[in-house]
Structure formats: structure tokens, C-alpha cells
Amino acid sequence: MATALSSSNWTERGGRTIVGSTPDGSVVDLFVLEHEGIDAAIMTYGGRLTSLRTPDRYGKMEDVILNYAVLDSYLADRSCYLGAIVGRYANRIASGRISVGDRTYQAVTNDHGNALHGGNVGFDQQLWSARPLCSGVELTLTSPDGDQGFPGNLTVRVRYTISANALRIDYFCSTDQTTVVNLTNQTYFNLSGRSDTTILDDELTISADRFTPVNSALIPTGILSPVEGTPFDFRSKAVIGERIGDRHEQLKIADGYDHNFVLNGAAGELRTVARLHSPVSGRTLRVSTTEPGMQFYAGHFLDNHQYGKALEGHGRYAGLCLETQHFPDSPNHPSFPSTELRPGHVGRSTTIFEFSVDE
């Protein structure tokens, strides 16, 4: 069983594993989940999934996500969000402007004048509290009113659980003041289980008739554009690398795939929305979610930048993200599914990553 993080400096504390500490001395724990056919590791820093191992067509267990071997690399990397819970608002908000009812708030901007993934100090850089479950772990984080400019005291709980061949993530959040929330997990998948391959030969299916085109700042224009006849049509199985270099305007703007897909089916209902297959390993990943959208990001911004004292990094197309979420910039697009959360209500969503192999 592997956990990606090196065990050379681990210590045990009350049934949990200490993998290091943050610069302020706060202890970082790691929880290892094991089940027949799958194991996973979750770290309290950033609520991160740091390892996810599944068998290939020959039964060999390998890690199918990008990760680092030491905590210091995660602490140093403020741009890739490897395996992290992203919030308060995953993806982008134009100019950091948040419209809630008849009020407007200003979120911290950290991406060319826009707010990205919760601001300068998002949930990915927070230390979550944790309690073990019989088949997983529950993480909890409280974000105070005004945190990164967002209104309301927000409490978030995230449960990672595993069962036969599947990792399930359940999100719960509550607030004492009307606010906006958009949570996701930014795990980078490479189903080959090998560091010397890219995701360009993988086969992807996305159950989406439409996507949200973006402007030059990667902010949605507000249009829900049909995928038919475009490189964004993944309704039937397509090899990712075959059309990534097409001259489509949206591919040129984003330098590849980094777009939100409007998922078919009723939001709020758990349904299968994507399938990813690796011809190299024979592994298949099926993604199910209750969310209305999914950001497909092909990992083209990964640039081999080396983080931390261990100088760890990942190259272009080393992994891809299938981030189930609400649409980017929803607070400024009334026609998009609402991301508002009101006092007395519990926001909920579920995403399941289920694995299988070729017969």
C-alpha cells in the first residue's frame, strides 16, 4: 500500500499519522483508506487527496493521480492545487465581484484581476480538522465572515469514503448569512499509473450537449454553446489529443481544454457524467455527480516548475482534472444555476470516482 508522501519522518498520534507541520507549527495529519481493489490517502492540509491507487488490467496497483512525495512541496505550490478541496468559490469570478441579492461584495483577486479558487488563501491552504469514519474520514473547516471578501460565517464538511473500486466525496456547507459557495476537488488523473506518459492518448466521454465559452480572461461569456460540430463534443468517446490542437477560437483562448461543461440530466440527482479510459493500463474512470457542471482541464498549465526543497513538479499534460462544480462566475450570471446559500439551509453535493479495468 502506497500513500505518495514519503514515510521517512512520520509519527503516530492517536491512531492517525503525522506527516509534518505548517510554517506556524500546526500539525498535518494523513488518513489512509483501504478497501479491496482501491486505497486512498487524505491529508488535512488543504483537505487533499494525496494518493489513489487502483489495479491495472494485470492487477498491478499503481497511483493514478499526480502528487508530491513530501509535505514541503505541497506547502510551496500555490498554483496547481494538487488534490485539494477548492473554495470558497472554485473556478473564476470576474473582477472578484460577488452579487448576492441586492448587495455586492469584493472578493480578493488573484488571477489577472479576477478571483480564482477562493482568493490568495483559499481552502487549499487551510488546515482542516478531521475525524475518522468506518470507511473514510470527515474533514471540517470554518471560514469566518469576510474571509477573502466573502460574506457569512461558513462551515464546510467534506467526507471521503471508499467502497469496492470507488472513492466518494460528499460536501456539506452551512452559513449564518446569505453567501455564495462553489466547492470542488482538483485531483489530476493519469490512469496509466506512469510518470512518463501524458493524458493525450486517453479516451474521454462527457455527457454534455453544451459548454460555457470564455473570454480572454477565461471568464464565461454567459452563453451556453452547443458542443455539436466542435472539438468540445465528447458525447461519444474521443481521444483527448486528437483535437486539442484544432484552430477553434475557444481552444486558442484557453491554450487547450479548460472549460466548464453543462452536464446533461437534472442537477441535484446523482448521474454518470464522464468516462475516462487509458489504453495503456486498461483502467477506466467513471465520474458521477449531483453538480450541474464539470470543468475539464487538460493540465496544459503544468510546466515542470519545481516546488519546495525536494524540487518536485509535473509537466504539461501529465494529468487532467474533471472538476464537478457549479459554473464559473455564476454570481454575475443570473441565468446560470445559483450558487447562493442561505442561513438555515445545508448545501450538499456528491461526486463519485469509480474504477474498472478491461476484461
Secondary structure as GFF3:
##gff-version 3
##sequence-region A 1 359
A	DSSP	beta_strand	11	13	.	.	.	ID=ss1
A	DSSP	beta_strand	16	21	.	.	.	ID=ss2
A	DSSP	beta_strand	27	35	.	.	.	ID=ss3
A	DSSP	beta_strand	38	43	.	.	.	ID=ss4
A	DSSP	beta_strand	48	55	.	.	.	ID=ss5
A	DSSP	beta_strand	61	63	.	.	.	ID=ss6
A	DSSP	alpha_helix	71	76	.	.	.	ID=ss7
A	DSSP	beta_strand	84	86	.	.	.	ID=ss8
A	DSSP	beta_strand	92	93	.	.	.	ID=ss9
A	DSSP	three_ten_helix	94	96	.	.	.	ID=ss10
A	DSSP	beta_strand	97	100	.	.	.	ID=ss11
A	DSSP	beta_strand	103	106	.	.	.	ID=ss12
A	DSSP	beta_strand	115	116	.	.	.	ID=ss13
A	DSSP	three_ten_helix	123	125	.	.	.	ID=ss14
A	DSSP	beta_strand	129	133	.	.	.	ID=ss15
A	DSSP	beta_strand	136	143	.	.	.	ID=ss16
A	DSSP	three_ten_helix	147	149	.	.	.	ID=ss17
A	DSSP	beta_strand	154	163	.	.	.	ID=ss18
A	DSSP	beta_strand	166	175	.	.	.	ID=ss19
A	DSSP	beta_strand	179	180	.	.	.	ID=ss20
A	DSSP	beta_strand	184	186	.	.	.	ID=ss21
A	DSSP	beta_strand	203	206	.	.	.	ID=ss22
A	DSSP	beta_strand	208	212	.	.	.	ID=ss23
A	DSSP	beta_strand	225	226	.	.	.	ID=ss24
A	DSSP	beta_strand	238	239	.	.	.	ID=ss25
A	DSSP	alpha_helix	240	243	.	.	.	ID=ss26
A	DSSP	alpha_helix	249	254	.	.	.	ID=ss27
A	DSSP	beta_strand	258	263	.	.	.	ID=ss28
A	DSSP	beta_strand	271	277	.	.	.	ID=ss29
A	DSSP	beta_strand	283	289	.	.	.	ID=ss30
A	DSSP	beta_strand	293	297	.	.	.	ID=ss31
A	DSSP	beta_strand	321	325	.	.	.	ID=ss32
A	DSSP	three_ten_helix	330	332	.	.	.	ID=ss33
A	DSSP	beta_strand	340	341	.	.	.	ID=ss34
A	DSSP	beta_strand	347	357	.	.	.	ID=ss35
###
